[in-house]
Amino acid sequence: MGVTPLYLEVEGKNVFILGTGEVATRRANRFLDKGANVVLVGENIQRELLEKGAILKPSQNLEALVEWSDFVILASGDKELSDYIASISQNKLLNRADDPDSGNLIVPTSFLIGDIEFSIYTNGKSPLMAKELRKRIQATIRKEDILEIELQDYTRTILKERIENQKDRKEILYQTLNNPEIQDLLKNDKLEDAKKLVCEMLDENI
């Protein structure tokens, strides 16, 4: 597969998921959390999904569900039925949990640390290692790294109002990133004090 990582806007999009097991539930939660309309076909689903707005339907009128959907997710143990749905989903974004290479959409393991989202894909070689790498990344990211992102966003917003040249803005951002006093404040969870110091630095130099 010639795949490349992308982030798609799914709010308001229609997602048809064949299956109601563990994988189907994970997929449903991900799309529901981003504002998509989700319909699952199977016997029963978790109350949490219903509370989020998911709809459970019987395995009837599958062709109409495919037509309705923007995304088709196949996460069922019924291979024959999955093969059929895949065959009529040629013009859709299709994720097939049982055979990823047969689809055109990969849903990698993904997780958040603060506002940072990480996705890991091992080309289907080792889902287990994807989980292990997730643990290592989570152990590596420090609290001050998350605060630094907030501070950089705050600083960028000010700089865009004051400095037109992107290269000049970038140089100042590097200065704040490497400023020992600012780093000490972030290590001590003093984001607001770090923002004040940034403002003082900018007022003196711009």
C-alpha positions, -999 to 999 in steps of 0.1 A, spaced: 0 0 0 12 35 -8 -1 50 24 8 83 40 -3 98 74 -31 124 72 -55 140 97 -91 142 83 -120 164 94 -147 140 104 -171 162 123 -206 157 108 -194 129 86 -213 96 84 -196 64 96 -209 29 91 -193 3 113 -199 -34 106 -194 -51 139 -200 -43 176 -170 -60 193 -139 -46 209 -123 -32 177 -156 -18 165 -162 -1 198 -128 15 197 -134 28 162 -168 41 171 -156 59 202 -129 76 181 -153 89 155 -180 98 180 -155 118 201 -147 139 170 -184 147 162 -191 121 135 -225 104 130 -220 67 137 -242 37 129 -231 2 140 -245 -30 127 -246 -60 151 -264 -75 180 -257 -50 208 -234 -21 218 -222 -5 250 -244 20 267 -215 45 265 -218 45 227 -256 50 228 -251 80 252 -226 95 227 -252 93 200 -243 60 182 -271 41 165 -274 4 164 -291 -12 134 -298 -48 124 -280 -64 94 -306 -52 69 -304 -26 41 -266 -27 42 -264 -13 7 -283 18 19 -259 22 48 -229 21 25 -245 47 3 -252 69 33 -217 67 47 -186 87 41 -165 61 60 -170 23 61 -153 4 89 -153 -34 87 -147 -49 122 -167 -81 121 -157 -117 124 -180 -125 95 -155 -126 66 -180 -134 39 -202 -104 49 -171 -82 52 -160 -92 17 -194 -83 3 -195 -49 21 -159 -42 8 -170 -50 -27 -198 -24 -27 -177 3 -9 -152 10 -37 -160 47 -37 -158 51 0 -130 55 25 -127 19 37 -110 6 68 -109 -32 72 -97 -43 106 -93 -79 96 -74 -72 64 -60 -36 64 -43 -40 29 -77 -45 14 -89 -11 24 -77 24 16 -79 39 51 -57 29 81 -68 38 116 -36 37 137 -32 35 174 -36 70 187 -33 88 220 -32 122 236 -8 138 260 -22 172 268 -32 187 234 -6 166 216 -19 137 196 4 108 187 -3 81 161 18 50 156 16 27 126 39 -3 121 26 -11 86 6 -39 102 38 -57 113 33 -56 150 3 -41 169 20 -53 201 50 -31 194 28 -1 186 14 -5 222 49 -8 236 61 23 217 31 42 230 42 34 266 78 46 259 66 78 243 43 85 272 71 79 296 94 103 277 71 134 274 75 157 304 50 180 318 71 210 309 70 199 273 33 203 273 36 237 289 62 247 264 37 240 236 12 263 253 38 290 258 49 287 221 13 291 210 9 321 232 41 337 219 34 330 183 0 347 186 17 379 199 44 377 173 20 374 144 5 407 155 38 425 158 62 410 133 54 403 97 85 384 87 82 346 95 119 341 99 122 368 125 93 353 144 110 319 143 142 333 157 124 348 187 106 315 193 139 297 195 151 323 219 122 317 243 126 279 238 162 281 249 158 307 277 170 291 310 147 313 331 117 304 311 126 267 313 129 269 350 94 284 353 79 257 332 96 230 352 80 245 383 46 245 366 45 283 364 31 289 329 15 322 337 48 336 351 65 323 319 40 342 298 46 374 317 84 370 312 79 365 275 58 396 273 85 416 291 111 402 267 91 411 237 83 446 250 120 453 255 131 440 221 102 447 197 
